[in-house]
Amino acid sequence: MLAALSLPAHSAGFTERFQSIDQSEWYVADYDFDHPYFDTDWRPAQASVNQGLRLALTPHAGKNGYIGASLRRHAPSHFGRYEARMRAAKGAGVVTGFFTYTGPHYGTRHDEIDIEFLGRDTTKLHAAWFVDGELTNHFIPLGFDAAEEAHDYAFEWAPDRLNWYVDGKLVFTHHAADGAIPQVPGMLFANIWAADPVIAAWSGETLPGTEAEALVEYIRFIPAAAAGGS
């Protein structure tokens, strides 16, 4: 049985173009992060607005070797279509993320759906999902470099499938018949971070002095009913 999410009512649909960062809608992380896969602490100054949301990664002398940016929507969301127009950050060990997440911190099991770009090779999209903490992932060749300019990315979350889109084109589908689908409502995030060397085989090794920036021009969420049952 799925644990209940002890959070505000589920998010209605929205489009956020980041003319500013509305802190009544978004939480901007500000803490030192204790996670074995991250060499990154979070600071609000790393998230700024200039023709969209800019997420910066820079070195610092702290608990971890870098400071990055992480924004989280206050209200959880569930089935529907999640869209972002983004330009990914480049650099070995640098990860740009757009994803839904819930886990023990929110009083639930770990369910997650990801669009990620590994800065070591930004010609691929990393589609991933967790169901009760179990990871499944897939790399999707893009045919372009996601760090050169912004493109449209989306995933659709339905009870029986997950779909990923690039510039409006369906590029990957996972069906429930082939494995479990996340079911617990999650928090919507956008972030940039540097990987700890323990996962360098996946992310690449973050080089000393690395600085990087990702751009998010907009984020949109269309609930399943409004999306025609996506």
C-alpha positions in Angstrom: 0.0 0.0 0.0 1.4 3.4 -0.9 2.1 5.9 1.9 0.0 9.0 2.0 1.9 12.2 1.0 1.7 14.6 4.0 2.0 17.7 1.8 -0.3 20.5 0.4 -3.0 19.6 -2.2 -1.7 18.5 -5.5 -0.5 21.1 -7.9 -2.9 22.5 -10.5 -1.6 23.0 -14.0 0.8 25.9 -14.5 3.3 27.5 -16.8 6.3 29.2 -15.2 8.4 31.5 -17.4 10.7 32.7 -14.6 10.4 36.5 -15.0 11.1 36.2 -11.3 11.4 33.4 -8.8 8.1 33.3 -6.9 9.0 31.8 -3.6 5.3 31.3 -2.8 5.4 28.6 -5.6 9.1 27.5 -5.5 11.5 26.6 -2.8 15.1 27.6 -3.6 17.5 25.2 -1.7 19.9 26.7 0.8 21.8 24.0 2.7 24.8 21.7 2.8 23.9 18.5 1.1 24.8 15.2 2.7 24.4 12.6 -0.1 27.1 10.1 -1.2 26.6 10.8 -5.0 26.7 14.6 -4.8 29.8 16.9 -4.3 27.4 19.8 -4.1 25.9 22.1 -1.6 22.9 24.3 -2.4 22.8 28.2 -2.3 20.0 30.5 -3.5 22.5 32.8 -5.3 23.2 30.1 -7.8 19.6 30.5 -9.2 19.1 33.8 -11.0 16.7 35.2 -13.5 17.9 36.6 -16.8 15.9 35.7 -19.9 14.8 32.6 -18.0 16.1 30.7 -15.0 19.8 30.3 -14.8 21.3 27.5 -12.7 24.9 28.0 -11.9 27.6 25.6 -10.6 30.8 26.9 -9.1 33.6 25.6 -6.8 33.6 26.5 -3.1 35.4 25.6 0.1 32.7 23.9 2.1 31.2 20.5 3.1 31.3 19.7 -0.6 33.5 21.0 -3.4 30.8 22.9 -5.3 27.7 25.0 -4.9 24.8 24.5 -7.2 21.2 25.4 -7.6 18.0 23.4 -6.9 14.4 24.7 -7.2 11.5 22.6 -6.0 7.8 23.3 -6.6 6.0 23.5 -3.2 2.9 21.5 -4.2 3.3 17.9 -5.3 2.0 16.8 -8.7 0.9 13.5 -10.2 -0.2 12.1 -13.5 0.1 14.5 -16.5 2.6 16.1 -18.9 5.8 17.9 -17.6 7.5 20.2 -20.1 10.6 22.4 -20.0 12.6 24.4 -22.5 16.2 24.0 -21.4 19.8 24.4 -22.4 21.9 21.8 -20.5 25.2 22.5 -18.8 28.4 21.1 -20.2 31.3 19.5 -18.4 32.4 16.1 -17.1 30.8 15.4 -13.7 28.1 18.1 -14.2 24.4 17.0 -14.2 21.4 19.1 -15.2 18.1 17.8 -14.0 14.3 18.2 -14.5 12.4 15.6 -12.5 9.7 14.6 -10.1 10.8 13.1 -6.8 9.3 11.9 -3.5 10.9 9.8 -0.8 11.4 9.3 2.9 11.9 13.0 3.6 8.3 13.5 2.4 7.0 10.5 4.3 6.7 8.2 1.3 8.6 5.5 -0.6 11.1 6.7 -3.2 9.4 7.3 -6.6 11.0 9.5 -9.2 10.9 10.4 -13.0 13.9 12.1 -14.6 15.1 14.0 -17.5 18.8 14.5 -17.0 21.8 15.6 -19.0 25.3 14.4 -18.2 27.7 17.2 -19.0 30.3 14.6 -20.2 28.1 14.0 -23.3 25.2 16.4 -23.9 24.3 14.7 -27.1 22.2 12.2 -25.1 19.2 12.5 -22.8 19.2 10.3 -19.7 15.6 9.1 -19.0 15.3 7.4 -15.6 12.7 6.4 -13.1 12.6 4.9 -9.6 9.8 2.8 -8.2 10.2 2.2 -4.4 13.9 3.0 -4.7 14.6 0.7 -7.7 16.2 2.5 -10.7 15.6 1.9 -14.3 17.3 4.1 -16.9 17.8 4.6 -20.6 20.1 6.9 -22.7 18.4 8.5 -25.8 20.6 10.0 -28.6 19.4 13.5 -29.5 21.1 14.2 -32.8 22.2 17.5 -31.5 24.2 19.0 -28.5 21.8 20.0 -25.7 24.4 22.4 -24.3 24.5 24.6 -27.5 20.9 25.9 -27.4 17.6 25.4 -25.7 15.2 22.7 -26.8 11.8 21.4 -25.7 11.8 18.3 -23.5 8.8 16.6 -21.9 7.7 13.5 -20.1 4.2 12.2 -19.7 3.3 10.2 -16.5 0.3 7.9 -16.7 -0.7 4.9 -14.5 0.3 2.5 -17.3 3.2 4.2 -19.1 5.9 6.8 -19.2 6.6 8.8 -22.4 9.6 11.1 -23.1 9.6 13.7 -25.9 12.2 15.9 -27.5 11.0 18.9 -29.5 7.5 17.5 -29.6 8.7 14.1 -30.9 8.1 10.9 -28.9 11.5 9.4 -28.3 11.0 6.7 -25.7 8.1 4.8 -23.9 8.1 2.5 -20.9 4.9 0.5 -20.5 3.7 -1.0 -17.2 3.6 -4.4 -18.8 7.4 -4.2 -19.0 8.0 -3.0 -15.4 6.6 -1.0 -12.6 5.5 2.7 -13.0 6.0 5.3 -10.3 2.6 5.9 -8.6 3.3 8.3 -5.6 2.7 12.1 -6.2 6.1 13.9 -6.4 7.7 17.3 -6.1 8.9 18.9 -9.3 12.5 20.0 -9.4 15.1 21.6 -11.6 18.7 21.6 -10.6 22.4 21.6 -11.5 25.0 19.6 -9.5 28.5 18.2 -9.5 28.9 14.4 -9.0 31.0 12.8 -6.3 33.9 10.7 -7.7 32.1 7.6 -6.4 29.8 7.8 -9.5 32.4 9.0 -11.9 31.9 5.9 -14.1 28.4 7.3 -14.9 28.8 11.0 -14.7 32.5 11.6 -15.5 34.9 13.1 -13.0 34.3 16.7 -12.2 37.5 18.6 -12.9 38.9 21.0 -10.3 37.7 24.6 -10.9 34.7 23.5 -13.0 32.1 26.2 -13.6 28.9 25.6 -15.6 25.4 27.1 -16.2 22.1 25.6 -17.4 19.2 27.7 -18.6 15.5 26.9 -18.1 13.3 29.2 -20.3 10.0 27.8 -19.0 8.4 24.9 -17.1 4.9 23.7 -17.7 2.7 21.1 -16.0 -0.6 19.9 -17.5 -2.5 17.5 -15.2 -3.7 14.3 -16.8 -7.4 15.3 -17.0 -6.5 18.5 -18.8 -4.0 16.7 -21.1 -6.7 14.3 -22.2 -5.7 11.5 -19.9 -2.0 11.5 -20.8 
